[in-house]
Amino acid sequence: MPIVYKVNIIEALKEKGYNTNRLRKEKLLSEGVLQSLRTNKYISMDNLSKICGLLDCQPADLIAYEKGEGVSGKAD
């Protein structure tokens, strides 16, 4: 997976006062999104945008591109 999370987003949200129960109750993020974050899976740009708003940060503060196996940089 060439895009990786630079920080534990759930922990960063907790530090800002957003525990998982609050995130679900206030319908800020769904359980599916939270599970994706727990397992380091991709989330949508809409959800990334919501998280940036909650954490008052830029996407680059949360994710990074790491070139690795299976990524040639060539267009198909």
C-alpha positions in Angstrom: 0.0 0.0 0.0 1.9 3.1 -1.2 -0.3 5.5 0.9 0.4 5.1 4.6 -0.9 6.8 7.7 1.8 8.9 9.4 -0.1 9.1 12.7 -2.6 6.9 14.6 -5.6 8.9 13.6 -7.9 7.4 16.2 -5.4 8.4 18.9 -5.0 11.9 17.5 -8.8 12.3 17.5 -9.0 11.0 21.2 -6.4 13.7 22.1 -8.7 16.3 20.7 -11.7 14.9 22.7 -13.3 12.7 20.0 -13.5 9.2 21.3 -15.0 6.5 19.1 -18.3 6.6 20.9 -18.6 10.4 20.3 -17.6 10.0 16.7 -20.4 7.5 16.1 -23.0 9.2 18.3 -22.6 12.6 16.6 -22.4 10.8 13.2 -19.0 12.4 12.5 -17.5 9.1 11.3 -19.1 5.7 10.7 -18.1 2.5 12.4 -16.8 1.3 8.9 -14.5 4.3 8.7 -13.2 3.7 12.2 -12.6 0.1 11.4 -10.7 1.0 8.3 -8.5 3.3 10.3 -7.9 0.6 12.9 -6.7 -1.8 10.2 -4.8 0.8 8.2 -7.1 0.6 5.2 -7.9 3.4 2.8 -10.7 5.8 3.6 -12.5 8.2 1.2 -11.3 11.7 0.6 -14.6 13.0 2.1 -13.7 11.2 5.4 -10.1 12.4 5.2 -11.5 15.9 4.8 -13.8 15.5 7.9 -10.8 14.2 9.9 -8.7 17.2 8.8 -11.5 19.5 10.0 -11.7 17.8 13.4 -8.0 17.8 13.9 -7.4 21.2 12.3 -4.7 19.9 10.0 -3.8 19.2 6.4 -4.0 15.8 4.7 -0.2 15.7 4.5 -0.1 15.7 8.3 -1.9 12.4 8.3 -0.8 10.5 5.2 2.3 10.0 3.1 3.2 8.3 -0.1 5.8 5.5 0.2 7.1 4.0 -3.0 7.4 0.3 -2.6 6.9 -3.1 -4.1 4.4 -3.3 -6.9 4.6 0.5 -7.6 6.5 1.2 -10.8 5.5 4.8 -11.3 4.7 3.9 -14.9 1.3 4.6 -16.5 -0.5 1.5 -17.8 
